[in-house]
Amino acid sequence: MEALFTVEALMRYLPDHGLPLVQLKERRREMVVALQNRIGPIGDDELQKIAAIQQTISAFEDVIADLDAELLDRAA
């Protein structure tokens, strides 16, 4: 039970790696909303920009998960 408490306590104090991630998600949302409000065809370049941001977001989330897992492993 002691180890579980340590893990729970650590989860509350994991470093915040998320600021660039939040900014990327906001940018993606802005781009999608702009496309929703537009009349006419959507260009391939616009879709590619959104796809590139989505890939970057996924990469950030993977790295953050790895960093958090390493911290949890060290605490256990």
mmCIF file of the N, C-alpha and C atoms, coordinates in Angstrom:
data_MODEL
# 
_entry.id   MODEL 
# 
loop_
_atom_site.group_PDB 
_atom_site.id 
_atom_site.type_symbol 
_atom_site.label_atom_id 
_atom_site.label_alt_id 
_atom_site.label_comp_id 
_atom_site.label_asym_id 
_atom_site.label_entity_id 
_atom_site.label_seq_id 
_atom_site.pdbx_PDB_ins_code 
_atom_site.Cartn_x 
_atom_site.Cartn_y 
_atom_site.Cartn_z 
_atom_site.occupancy 
_atom_site.B_iso_or_equiv 
_atom_site.pdbx_formal_charge 
_atom_site.auth_seq_id 
_atom_site.auth_comp_id 
_atom_site.auth_asym_id 
_atom_site.auth_atom_id 
_atom_site.pdbx_PDB_model_num 
ATOM 1   N N  . MET A 1 1  ? 0.828   -1.196 0.000   1.00 0.00 ? 1  MET A N  1 
ATOM 2   C CA . MET A 1 1  ? 0.000   0.000  0.000   1.00 0.00 ? 1  MET A CA 1 
ATOM 3   C C  . MET A 1 1  ? 0.867   1.252  0.000   1.00 0.00 ? 1  MET A C  1 
ATOM 4   N N  . GLU A 1 2  ? 2.009   1.189  0.639   1.00 0.00 ? 2  GLU A N  1 
ATOM 5   C CA . GLU A 1 2  ? 2.919   2.336  0.693   1.00 0.00 ? 2  GLU A CA 1 
ATOM 6   C C  . GLU A 1 2  ? 3.357   2.764  -0.709  1.00 0.00 ? 2  GLU A C  1 
ATOM 7   N N  . ALA A 1 3  ? 3.697   1.796  -1.584  1.00 0.00 ? 3  ALA A N  1 
ATOM 8   C CA . ALA A 1 3  ? 4.140   2.115  -2.944  1.00 0.00 ? 3  ALA A CA 1 
ATOM 9   C C  . ALA A 1 3  ? 3.027   2.800  -3.735  1.00 0.00 ? 3  ALA A C  1 
ATOM 10  N N  . LEU A 1 4  ? 1.788   2.351  -3.544  1.00 0.00 ? 4  LEU A N  1 
ATOM 11  C CA . LEU A 1 4  ? 0.665   2.960  -4.237  1.00 0.00 ? 4  LEU A CA 1 
ATOM 12  C C  . LEU A 1 4  ? 0.510   4.423  -3.835  1.00 0.00 ? 4  LEU A C  1 
ATOM 13  N N  . PHE A 1 5  ? 0.676   4.695  -2.565  1.00 0.00 ? 5  PHE A N  1 
ATOM 14  C CA . PHE A 1 5  ? 0.592   6.085  -2.113  1.00 0.00 ? 5  PHE A CA 1 
ATOM 15  C C  . PHE A 1 5  ? 1.685   6.923  -2.759  1.00 0.00 ? 5  PHE A C  1 
ATOM 16  N N  . THR A 1 6  ? 2.877   6.384  -2.860  1.00 0.00 ? 6  THR A N  1 
ATOM 17  C CA . THR A 1 6  ? 3.995   7.101  -3.473  1.00 0.00 ? 6  THR A CA 1 
ATOM 18  C C  . THR A 1 6  ? 3.697   7.404  -4.935  1.00 0.00 ? 6  THR A C  1 
ATOM 19  N N  . VAL A 1 7  ? 3.173   6.430  -5.660  1.00 0.00 ? 7  VAL A N  1 
ATOM 20  C CA . VAL A 1 7  ? 2.836   6.633  -7.066  1.00 0.00 ? 7  VAL A CA 1 
ATOM 21  C C  . VAL A 1 7  ? 1.745   7.689  -7.197  1.00 0.00 ? 7  VAL A C  1 
ATOM 22  N N  . GLU A 1 8  ? 0.717   7.609  -6.376  1.00 0.00 ? 8  GLU A N  1 
ATOM 23  C CA . GLU A 1 8  ? -0.360  8.596  -6.427  1.00 0.00 ? 8  GLU A CA 1 
ATOM 24  C C  . GLU A 1 8  ? 0.166   9.995  -6.109  1.00 0.00 ? 8  GLU A C  1 
ATOM 25  N N  . ALA A 1 9  ? 1.038   10.086 -5.112  1.00 0.00 ? 9  ALA A N  1 
ATOM 26  C CA . ALA A 1 9  ? 1.609   11.382 -4.763  1.00 0.00 ? 9  ALA A CA 1 
ATOM 27  C C  . ALA A 1 9  ? 2.462   11.915 -5.911  1.00 0.00 ? 9  ALA A C  1 
ATOM 28  N N  . LEU A 1 10 ? 3.226   11.041 -6.532  1.00 0.00 ? 10 LEU A N  1 
ATOM 29  C CA . LEU A 1 10 ? 4.073   11.450 -7.650  1.00 0.00 ? 10 LEU A CA 1 
ATOM 30  C C  . LEU A 1 10 ? 3.236   11.916 -8.830  1.00 0.00 ? 10 LEU A C  1 
ATOM 31  N N  . MET A 1 11 ? 2.111   11.258 -9.081  1.00 0.00 ? 11 MET A N  1 
ATOM 32  C CA . MET A 1 11 ? 1.255   11.638 -10.208 1.00 0.00 ? 11 MET A CA 1 
ATOM 33  C C  . MET A 1 11 ? 0.781   13.088 -10.076 1.00 0.00 ? 11 MET A C  1 
ATOM 34  N N  . ARG A 1 12 ? 0.613   13.549 -8.852  1.00 0.00 ? 12 ARG A N  1 
ATOM 35  C CA . ARG A 1 12 ? 0.176   14.924 -8.647  1.00 0.00 ? 12 ARG A CA 1 
ATOM 36  C C  . ARG A 1 12 ? 1.284   15.931 -8.918  1.00 0.00 ? 12 ARG A C  1 
ATOM 37  N N  . TYR A 1 13 ? 2.530   15.470 -8.862  1.00 0.00 ? 13 TYR A N  1 
ATOM 38  C CA . TYR A 1 13 ? 3.657   16.392 -8.973  1.00 0.00 ? 13 TYR A CA 1 
ATOM 39  C C  . TYR A 1 13 ? 4.551   16.125 -10.182 1.00 0.00 ? 13 TYR A C  1 
ATOM 40  N N  . LEU A 1 14 ? 4.031   15.425 -11.184 1.00 0.00 ? 14 LEU A N  1 
ATOM 41  C CA . LEU A 1 14 ? 4.809   15.210 -12.399 1.00 0.00 ? 14 LEU A CA 1 
ATOM 42  C C  . LEU A 1 14 ? 5.049   16.560 -13.073 1.00 0.00 ? 14 LEU A C  1 
ATOM 43  N N  . PRO A 1 15 ? 6.219   16.731 -13.669 1.00 0.00 ? 15 PRO A N  1 
ATOM 44  C CA . PRO A 1 15 ? 6.487   18.003 -14.347 1.00 0.00 ? 15 PRO A CA 1 
ATOM 45  C C  . PRO A 1 15 ? 5.482   18.256 -15.459 1.00 0.00 ? 15 PRO A C  1 
ATOM 46  N N  . ASP A 1 16 ? 5.208   19.510 -15.700 1.00 0.00 ? 16 ASP A N  1 
ATOM 47  C CA . ASP A 1 16 ? 4.288   19.877 -16.777 1.00 0.00 ? 16 ASP A CA 1 
ATOM 48  C C  . ASP A 1 16 ? 5.092   20.056 -18.055 1.00 0.00 ? 16 ASP A C  1 
ATOM 49  N N  . HIS A 1 17 ? 5.030   19.065 -18.920 1.00 0.00 ? 17 HIS A N  1 
ATOM 50  C CA . HIS A 1 17 ? 5.717   19.125 -20.205 1.00 0.00 ? 17 HIS A CA 1 
ATOM 51  C C  . HIS A 1 17 ? 4.779   19.645 -21.278 1.00 0.00 ? 17 HIS A C  1 
ATOM 52  N N  . GLY A 1 18 ? 3.599   20.063 -20.891 1.00 0.00 ? 18 GLY A N  1 
ATOM 53  C CA . GLY A 1 18 ? 2.530   20.245 -21.858 1.00 0.00 ? 18 GLY A CA 1 
ATOM 54  C C  . GLY A 1 18 ? 2.364   21.592 -22.523 1.00 0.00 ? 18 GLY A C  1 
ATOM 55  N N  . LEU A 1 19 ? 3.136   22.620 -22.145 1.00 0.00 ? 19 LEU A N  1 
ATOM 56  C CA . LEU A 1 19 ? 2.870   23.939 -22.718 1.00 0.00 ? 19 LEU A CA 1 
ATOM 57  C C  . LEU A 1 19 ? 2.959   23.962 -24.242 1.00 0.00 ? 19 LEU A C  1 
ATOM 58  N N  . PRO A 1 20 ? 4.029   23.457 -24.859 1.00 0.00 ? 20 PRO A N  1 
ATOM 59  C CA . PRO A 1 20 ? 4.030   23.453 -26.331 1.00 0.00 ? 20 PRO A CA 1 
ATOM 60  C C  . PRO A 1 20 ? 2.890   22.608 -26.895 1.00 0.00 ? 20 PRO A C  1 
ATOM 61  N N  . LEU A 1 21 ? 2.540   21.554 -26.199 1.00 0.00 ? 21 LEU A N  1 
ATOM 62  C CA . LEU A 1 21 ? 1.447   20.696 -26.639 1.00 0.00 ? 21 LEU A CA 1 
ATOM 63  C C  . LEU A 1 21 ? 0.129   21.462 -26.638 1.00 0.00 ? 21 LEU A C  1 
ATOM 64  N N  . VAL A 1 22 ? -0.108  22.220 -25.611 1.00 0.00 ? 22 VAL A N  1 
ATOM 65  C CA . VAL A 1 22 ? -1.334  23.021 -25.532 1.00 0.00 ? 22 VAL A CA 1 
ATOM 66  C C  . VAL A 1 22 ? -1.370  24.027 -26.676 1.00 0.00 ? 22 VAL A C  1 
ATOM 67  N N  . GLN A 1 23 ? -0.242  24.653 -26.947 1.00 0.00 ? 23 GLN A N  1 
ATOM 68  C CA . GLN A 1 23 ? -0.192  25.631 -28.033 1.00 0.00 ? 23 GLN A CA 1 
ATOM 69  C C  . GLN A 1 23 ? -0.459  24.970 -29.384 1.00 0.00 ? 23 GLN A C  1 
ATOM 70  N N  . LEU A 1 24 ? 0.099   23.785 -29.592 1.00 0.00 ? 24 LEU A N  1 
ATOM 71  C CA . LEU A 1 24 ? -0.155  23.068 -30.843 1.00 0.00 ? 24 LEU A CA 1 
ATOM 72  C C  . LEU A 1 24 ? -1.627  22.694 -30.986 1.00 0.00 ? 24 LEU A C  1 
ATOM 73  N N  . LYS A 1 25 ? -2.233  22.236 -29.897 1.00 0.00 ? 25 LYS A N  1 
ATOM 74  C CA . LYS A 1 25 ? -3.650  21.867 -29.947 1.00 0.00 ? 25 LYS A CA 1 
ATOM 75  C C  . LYS A 1 25 ? -4.523  23.089 -30.224 1.00 0.00 ? 25 LYS A C  1 
ATOM 76  N N  . GLU A 1 26 ? -4.176  24.224 -29.633 1.00 0.00 ? 26 GLU A N  1 
ATOM 77  C CA . GLU A 1 26 ? -4.934  25.444 -29.901 1.00 0.00 ? 26 GLU A CA 1 
ATOM 78  C C  . GLU A 1 26 ? -4.785  25.857 -31.360 1.00 0.00 ? 26 GLU A C  1 
ATOM 79  N N  . ARG A 1 27 ? -3.583  25.746 -31.897 1.00 0.00 ? 27 ARG A N  1 
ATOM 80  C CA . ARG A 1 27 ? -3.362  26.094 -33.307 1.00 0.00 ? 27 ARG A CA 1 
ATOM 81  C C  . ARG A 1 27 ? -4.166  25.181 -34.219 1.00 0.00 ? 27 ARG A C  1 
ATOM 82  N N  . ARG A 1 28 ? -4.158  23.871 -33.912 1.00 0.00 ? 28 ARG A N  1 
ATOM 83  C CA . ARG A 1 28 ? -4.936  22.924 -34.718 1.00 0.00 ? 28 ARG A CA 1 
ATOM 84  C C  . ARG A 1 28 ? -6.417  23.278 -34.673 1.00 0.00 ? 28 ARG A C  1 
ATOM 85  N N  . ARG A 1 29 ? -6.923  23.592 -33.495 1.00 0.00 ? 29 ARG A N  1 
ATOM 86  C CA . ARG A 1 29 ? -8.333  23.960 -33.351 1.00 0.00 ? 29 ARG A CA 1 
ATOM 87  C C  . ARG A 1 29 ? -8.653  25.208 -34.159 1.00 0.00 ? 29 ARG A C  1 
ATOM 88  N N  . GLU A 1 30 ? -7.790  26.207 -34.080 1.00 0.00 ? 30 GLU A N  1 
ATOM 89  C CA . GLU A 1 30 ? -8.002  27.436 -34.847 1.00 0.00 ? 30 GLU A CA 1 
ATOM 90  C C  . GLU A 1 30 ? -8.058  27.149 -36.346 1.00 0.00 ? 30 GLU A C  1 
ATOM 91  N N  . MET A 1 31 ? -7.171  26.296 -36.821 1.00 0.00 ? 31 MET A N  1 
ATOM 92  C CA . MET A 1 31 ? -7.147  25.975 -38.248 1.00 0.00 ? 31 MET A CA 1 
ATOM 93  C C  . MET A 1 31 ? -8.407  25.230 -38.673 1.00 0.00 ? 31 MET A C  1 
ATOM 94  N N  . VAL A 1 32 ? -8.863  24.301 -37.846 1.00 0.00 ? 32 VAL A N  1 
ATOM 95  C CA . VAL A 1 32 ? -10.067 23.534 -38.171 1.00 0.00 ? 32 VAL A CA 1 
ATOM 96  C C  . VAL A 1 32 ? -11.295 24.439 -38.158 1.00 0.00 ? 32 VAL A C  1 
ATOM 97  N N  . VAL A 1 33 ? -11.394 25.314 -37.167 1.00 0.00 ? 33 VAL A N  1 
ATOM 98  C CA . VAL A 1 33 ? -12.527 26.241 -37.102 1.00 0.00 ? 33 VAL A CA 1 
ATOM 99  C C  . VAL A 1 33 ? -12.527 27.162 -38.317 1.00 0.00 ? 33 VAL A C  1 
ATOM 100 N N  . ALA A 1 34 ? -11.353 27.630 -38.722 1.00 0.00 ? 34 ALA A N  1 
ATOM 101 C CA . ALA A 1 34 ? -11.271 28.497 -39.898 1.00 0.00 ? 34 ALA A CA 1 
ATOM 102 C C  . ALA A 1 34 ? -11.759 27.767 -41.147 1.00 0.00 ? 34 ALA A C  1 
ATOM 103 N N  . LEU A 1 35 ? -11.452 26.480 -41.253 1.00 0.00 ? 35 LEU A N  1 
ATOM 104 C CA . LEU A 1 35 ? -11.919 25.706 -42.397 1.00 0.00 ? 35 LEU A CA 1 
ATOM 105 C C  . LEU A 1 35 ? -13.427 25.475 -42.341 1.00 0.00 ? 35 LEU A C  1 
ATOM 106 N N  . GLN A 1 36 ? -13.963 25.292 -41.141 1.00 0.00 ? 36 GLN A N  1 
ATOM 107 C CA . GLN A 1 36 ? -15.396 25.069 -40.999 1.00 0.00 ? 36 GLN A CA 1 
ATOM 108 C C  . GLN A 1 36 ? -16.189 26.315 -41.386 1.00 0.00 ? 36 GLN A C  1 
ATOM 109 N N  . ASN A 1 37 ? -15.629 27.469 -41.134 1.00 0.00 ? 37 ASN A N  1 
ATOM 110 C CA . ASN A 1 37 ? -16.338 28.723 -41.398 1.00 0.00 ? 37 ASN A CA 1 
ATOM 111 C C  . ASN A 1 37 ? -16.148 29.224 -42.820 1.00 0.00 ? 37 ASN A C  1 
ATOM 112 N N  . ARG A 1 38 ? -15.437 28.505 -43.611 1.00 0.00 ? 38 ARG A N  1 
ATOM 113 C CA . ARG A 1 38 ? -15.107 28.981 -44.947 1.00 0.00 ? 38 ARG A CA 1 
ATOM 114 C C  . ARG A 1 38 ? -16.041 28.379 -45.988 1.00 0.00 ? 38 ARG A C  1 
ATOM 115 N N  . ILE A 1 39 ? -16.210 29.106 -47.050 1.00 0.00 ? 39 ILE A N  1 
ATOM 116 C CA . ILE A 1 39 ? -17.023 28.647 -48.171 1.00 0.00 ? 39 ILE A CA 1 
ATOM 117 C C  . ILE A 1 39 ? -16.070 28.312 -49.311 1.00 0.00 ? 39 ILE A C  1 
ATOM 118 N N  . GLY A 1 40 ? -16.312 27.191 -49.940 1.00 0.00 ? 40 GLY A N  1 
ATOM 119 C CA . GLY A 1 40 ? -15.462 26.795 -51.057 1.00 0.00 ? 40 GLY A CA 1 
ATOM 120 C C  . GLY A 1 40 ? -14.598 25.592 -50.711 1.00 0.00 ? 40 GLY A C  1 
ATOM 121 N N  . PRO A 1 41 ? -13.889 25.110 -51.705 1.00 0.00 ? 41 PRO A N  1 
ATOM 122 C CA . PRO A 1 41 ? -13.080 23.904 -51.486 1.00 0.00 ? 41 PRO A CA 1 
ATOM 123 C C  . PRO A 1 41 ? -11.905 24.158 -50.541 1.00 0.00 ? 41 PRO A C  1 
ATOM 124 N N  . ILE A 1 42 ? -11.514 23.105 -49.867 1.00 0.00 ? 42 ILE A N  1 
ATOM 125 C CA . ILE A 1 42 ? -10.382 23.153 -48.946 1.00 0.00 ? 42 ILE A CA 1 
ATOM 126 C C  . ILE A 1 42 ? -9.152  22.674 -49.703 1.00 0.00 ? 42 ILE A C  1 
ATOM 127 N N  . GLY A 1 43 ? -8.095  23.438 -49.640 1.00 0.00 ? 43 GLY A N  1 
ATOM 128 C CA . GLY A 1 43 ? -6.881  23.092 -50.362 1.00 0.00 ? 43 GLY A CA 1 
ATOM 129 C C  . GLY A 1 43 ? -6.090  21.978 -49.692 1.00 0.00 ? 43 GLY A C  1 
ATOM 130 N N  . ASP A 1 44 ? -5.364  21.243 -50.514 1.00 0.00 ? 44 ASP A N  1 
ATOM 131 C CA . ASP A 1 44 ? -4.519  20.167 -49.982 1.00 0.00 ? 44 ASP A CA 1 
ATOM 132 C C  . ASP A 1 44 ? -3.470  20.697 -49.013 1.00 0.00 ? 44 ASP A C  1 
ATOM 133 N N  . ASP A 1 45 ? -2.945  21.879 -49.288 1.00 0.00 ? 45 ASP A N  1 
ATOM 134 C CA . ASP A 1 45 ? -1.918  22.436 -48.411 1.00 0.00 ? 45 ASP A CA 1 
ATOM 135 C C  . ASP A 1 45 ? -2.459  22.711 -47.007 1.00 0.00 ? 45 ASP A C  1 
ATOM 136 N N  . GLU A 1 46 ? -3.712  23.143 -46.920 1.00 0.00 ? 46 GLU A N  1 
ATOM 137 C CA . GLU A 1 46 ? -4.319  23.387 -45.611 1.00 0.00 ? 46 GLU A CA 1 
ATOM 138 C C  . GLU A 1 46 ? -4.503  22.081 -44.837 1.00 0.00 ? 46 GLU A C  1 
ATOM 139 N N  . LEU A 1 47 ? -4.954  21.057 -45.531 1.00 0.00 ? 47 LEU A N  1 
ATOM 140 C CA . LEU A 1 47 ? -5.111  19.749 -44.883 1.00 0.00 ? 47 LEU A CA 1 
ATOM 141 C C  . LEU A 1 47 ? -3.757  19.180 -44.466 1.00 0.00 ? 47 LEU A C  1 
ATOM 142 N N  . GLN A 1 48 ? -2.748  19.387 -45.278 1.00 0.00 ? 48 GLN A N  1 
ATOM 143 C CA . GLN A 1 48 ? -1.411  18.898 -44.941 1.00 0.00 ? 48 GLN A CA 1 
ATOM 144 C C  . GLN A 1 48 ? -0.847  19.615 -43.712 1.00 0.00 ? 48 GLN A C  1 
ATOM 145 N N  . LYS A 1 49 ? -1.128  20.912 -43.585 1.00 0.00 ? 49 LYS A N  1 
ATOM 146 C CA . LYS A 1 49 ? -0.676  21.653 -42.402 1.00 0.00 ? 49 LYS A CA 1 
ATOM 147 C C  . LYS A 1 49 ? -1.331  21.107 -41.140 1.00 0.00 ? 49 LYS A C  1 
ATOM 148 N N  . ILE A 1 50 ? -2.634  20.839 -41.215 1.00 0.00 ? 50 ILE A N  1 
ATOM 149 C CA . ILE A 1 50 ? -3.345  20.288 -40.055 1.00 0.00 ? 50 ILE A CA 1 
ATOM 150 C C  . ILE A 1 50 ? -2.815  18.893 -39.735 1.00 0.00 ? 50 ILE A C  1 
ATOM 151 N N  . ALA A 1 51 ? -2.577  18.092 -40.762 1.00 0.00 ? 51 ALA A N  1 
ATOM 152 C CA . ALA A 1 51 ? -2.044  16.740 -40.554 1.00 0.00 ? 51 ALA A CA 1 
ATOM 153 C C  . ALA A 1 51 ? -0.661  16.797 -39.922 1.00 0.00 ? 51 ALA A C  1 
ATOM 154 N N  . ALA A 1 52 ? 0.169   17.746 -40.341 1.00 0.00 ? 52 ALA A N  1 
ATOM 155 C CA . ALA A 1 52 ? 1.509   17.877 -39.769 1.00 0.00 ? 52 ALA A CA 1 
ATOM 156 C C  . ALA A 1 52 ? 1.440   18.268 -38.298 1.00 0.00 ? 52 ALA A C  1 
ATOM 157 N N  . ILE A 1 53 ? 0.531   19.177 -37.971 1.00 0.00 ? 53 ILE A N  1 
ATOM 158 C CA . ILE A 1 53 ? 0.355   19.558 -36.571 1.00 0.00 ? 53 ILE A CA 1 
ATOM 159 C C  . ILE A 1 53 ? -0.138  18.367 -35.760 1.00 0.00 ? 53 ILE A C  1 
ATOM 160 N N  . GLN A 1 54 ? -1.069  17.582 -36.325 1.00 0.00 ? 54 GLN A N  1 
ATOM 161 C CA . GLN A 1 54 ? -1.576  16.408 -35.616 1.00 0.00 ? 54 GLN A CA 1 
ATOM 162 C C  . GLN A 1 54 ? -0.466  15.395 -35.363 1.00 0.00 ? 54 GLN A C  1 
ATOM 163 N N  . GLN A 1 55 ? 0.406   15.191 -36.328 1.00 0.00 ? 55 GLN A N  1 
ATOM 164 C CA . GLN A 1 55 ? 1.533   14.262 -36.146 1.00 0.00 ? 55 GLN A CA 1 
ATOM 165 C C  . GLN A 1 55 ? 2.475   14.767 -35.056 1.00 0.00 ? 55 GLN A C  1 
ATOM 166 N N  . THR A 1 56 ? 2.693   16.070 -35.025 1.00 0.00 ? 56 THR A N  1 
ATOM 167 C CA . THR A 1 56 ? 3.547   16.652 -33.997 1.00 0.00 ? 56 THR A CA 1 
ATOM 168 C C  . THR A 1 56 ? 2.917   16.492 -32.619 1.00 0.00 ? 56 THR A C  1 
ATOM 169 N N  . ILE A 1 57 ? 1.616   16.700 -32.534 1.00 0.00 ? 57 ILE A N  1 
ATOM 170 C CA . ILE A 1 57 ? 0.898   16.512 -31.265 1.00 0.00 ? 57 ILE A CA 1 
ATOM 171 C C  . ILE A 1 57 ? 1.054   15.070 -30.787 1.00 0.00 ? 57 ILE A C  1 
ATOM 172 N N  . SER A 1 58 ? 0.873   14.121 -31.679 1.00 0.00 ? 58 SER A N  1 
ATOM 173 C CA . SER A 1 58 ? 1.012   12.705 -31.314 1.00 0.00 ? 58 SER A CA 1 
ATOM 174 C C  . SER A 1 58 ? 2.416   12.391 -30.828 1.00 0.00 ? 58 SER A C  1 
ATOM 175 N N  . ALA A 1 59 ? 3.417   12.966 -31.490 1.00 0.00 ? 59 ALA A N  1 
ATOM 176 C CA . ALA A 1 59 ? 4.808   12.736 -31.083 1.00 0.00 ? 59 ALA A CA 1 
ATOM 177 C C  . ALA A 1 59 ? 5.058   13.320 -29.692 1.00 0.00 ? 59 ALA A C  1 
ATOM 178 N N  . PHE A 1 60 ? 4.556   14.533 -29.443 1.00 0.00 ? 60 PHE A N  1 
ATOM 179 C CA . PHE A 1 60 ? 4.689   15.141 -28.115 1.00 0.00 ? 60 PHE A CA 1 
ATOM 180 C C  . PHE A 1 60 ? 4.044   14.257 -27.051 1.00 0.00 ? 60 PHE A C  1 
ATOM 181 N N  . GLU A 1 61 ? 2.837   13.777 -27.325 1.00 0.00 ? 61 GLU A N  1 
ATOM 182 C CA . GLU A 1 61 ? 2.131   12.949 -26.338 1.00 0.00 ? 61 GLU A CA 1 
ATOM 183 C C  . GLU A 1 61 ? 2.893   11.660 -26.048 1.00 0.00 ? 61 GLU A C  1 
ATOM 184 N N  . ASP A 1 62 ? 3.501   11.066 -27.068 1.00 0.00 ? 62 ASP A N  1 
ATOM 185 C CA . ASP A 1 62 ? 4.296   9.855  -26.861 1.00 0.00 ? 62 ASP A CA 1 
ATOM 186 C C  . ASP A 1 62 ? 5.514   10.136 -25.981 1.00 0.00 ? 62 ASP A C  1 
ATOM 187 N N  . VAL A 1 63 ? 6.203   11.234 -26.248 1.00 0.00 ? 63 VAL A N  1 
ATOM 188 C CA . VAL A 1 63 ? 7.388   11.590 -25.458 1.00 0.00 ? 63 VAL A CA 1 
ATOM 189 C C  . VAL A 1 63 ? 6.997   11.896 -24.018 1.00 0.00 ? 63 VAL A C  1 
ATOM 190 N N  . ILE A 1 64 ? 5.918   12.631 -23.830 1.00 0.00 ? 64 ILE A N  1 
ATOM 191 C CA . ILE A 1 64 ? 5.463   12.954 -22.476 1.00 0.00 ? 64 ILE A CA 1 
ATOM 192 C C  . ILE A 1 64 ? 5.112   11.676 -21.713 1.00 0.00 ? 64 ILE A C  1 
ATOM 193 N N  . ALA A 1 65 ? 4.432   10.749 -22.371 1.00 0.00 ? 65 ALA A N  1 
ATOM 194 C CA . ALA A 1 65 ? 4.083   9.482  -21.719 1.00 0.00 ? 65 ALA A CA 1 
ATOM 195 C C  . ALA A 1 65 ? 5.343   8.723  -21.328 1.00 0.00 ? 65 ALA A C  1 
ATOM 196 N N  . ASP A 1 66 ? 6.347   8.713  -22.195 1.00 0.00 ? 66 ASP A N  1 
ATOM 197 C CA . ASP A 1 66 ? 7.610   8.039  -21.873 1.00 0.00 ? 66 ASP A CA 1 
ATOM 198 C C  . ASP A 1 66 ? 8.307   8.698  -20.687 1.00 0.00 ? 66 ASP A C  1 
ATOM 199 N N  . LEU A 1 67 ? 8.356   10.024 -20.680 1.00 0.00 ? 67 LEU A N  1 
ATOM 200 C CA . LEU A 1 67 ? 8.997   10.733 -19.570 1.00 0.00 ? 67 LEU A CA 1 
ATOM 201 C C  . LEU A 1 67 ? 8.279   10.468 -18.251 1.00 0.00 ? 67 LEU A C  1 
ATOM 202 N N  . ASP A 1 68 ? 6.961   10.514 -18.285 1.00 0.00 ? 68 ASP A N  1 
ATOM 203 C CA . ASP A 1 68 ? 6.183   10.253 -17.072 1.00 0.00 ? 68 ASP A CA 1 
ATOM 204 C C  . ASP A 1 68 ? 6.375   8.819  -16.599 1.00 0.00 ? 68 ASP A C  1 
ATOM 205 N N  . ALA A 1 69 ? 6.439   7.867  -17.524 1.00 0.00 ? 69 ALA A N  1 
ATOM 206 C CA . ALA A 1 69 ? 6.648   6.463  -17.155 1.00 0.00 ? 69 ALA A CA 1 
ATOM 207 C C  . ALA A 1 69 ? 8.023   6.276  -16.515 1.00 0.00 ? 69 ALA A C  1 
ATOM 208 N N  . GLU A 1 70 ? 9.029   6.958  -17.041 1.00 0.00 ? 70 GLU A N  1 
ATOM 209 C CA . GLU A 1 70 ? 10.368  6.867  -16.452 1.00 0.00 ? 70 GLU A CA 1 
ATOM 210 C C  . GLU A 1 70 ? 10.364  7.401  -15.025 1.00 0.00 ? 70 GLU A C  1 
ATOM 211 N N  . LEU A 1 71 ? 9.670   8.518  -14.786 1.00 0.00 ? 71 LEU A N  1 
ATOM 212 C CA . LEU A 1 71 ? 9.597   9.070  -13.445 1.00 0.00 ? 71 LEU A CA 1 
ATOM 213 C C  . LEU A 1 71 ? 8.881   8.110  -12.496 1.00 0.00 ? 71 LEU A C  1 
ATOM 214 N N  . LEU A 1 72 ? 7.819   7.488  -12.986 1.00 0.00 ? 72 LEU A N  1 
ATOM 215 C CA . LEU A 1 72 ? 7.089   6.531  -12.147 1.00 0.00 ? 72 LEU A CA 1 
ATOM 216 C C  . LEU A 1 72 ? 7.944   5.299  -11.850 1.00 0.00 ? 72 LEU A C  1 
ATOM 217 N N  . ASP A 1 73 ? 8.706   4.854  -12.819 1.00 0.00 ? 73 ASP A N  1 
ATOM 218 C CA . ASP A 1 73 ? 9.581   3.693  -12.600 1.00 0.00 ? 73 ASP A CA 1 
ATOM 219 C C  . ASP A 1 73 ? 10.645  4.002  -11.557 1.00 0.00 ? 73 ASP A C  1 
ATOM 220 N N  . ARG A 1 74 ? 11.182  5.197  -11.606 1.00 0.00 ? 74 ARG A N  1 
ATOM 221 C CA . ARG A 1 74 ? 12.210  5.587  -10.622 1.00 0.00 ? 74 ARG A CA 1 
ATOM 222 C C  . ARG A 1 74 ? 11.633  5.672  -9.225  1.00 0.00 ? 74 ARG A C  1 
ATOM 223 N N  . ALA A 1 75 ? 10.371  6.071  -9.110  1.00 0.00 ? 75 ALA A N  1 
ATOM 224 C CA . ALA A 1 75 ? 9.744   6.229  -7.799  1.00 0.00 ? 75 ALA A CA 1 
ATOM 225 C C  . ALA A 1 75 ? 9.324   4.886  -7.200  1.00 0.00 ? 75 ALA A C  1 
ATOM 226 N N  . ALA A 1 76 ? 9.146   3.889  -8.054  1.00 0.00 ? 76 ALA A N  1 
ATOM 227 C CA . ALA A 1 76 ? 8.653   2.597  -7.549  1.00 0.00 ? 76 ALA A CA 1 
ATOM 228 C C  . ALA A 1 76 ? 9.728   1.787  -6.874  1.00 0.00 ? 76 ALA A C  1 
# 
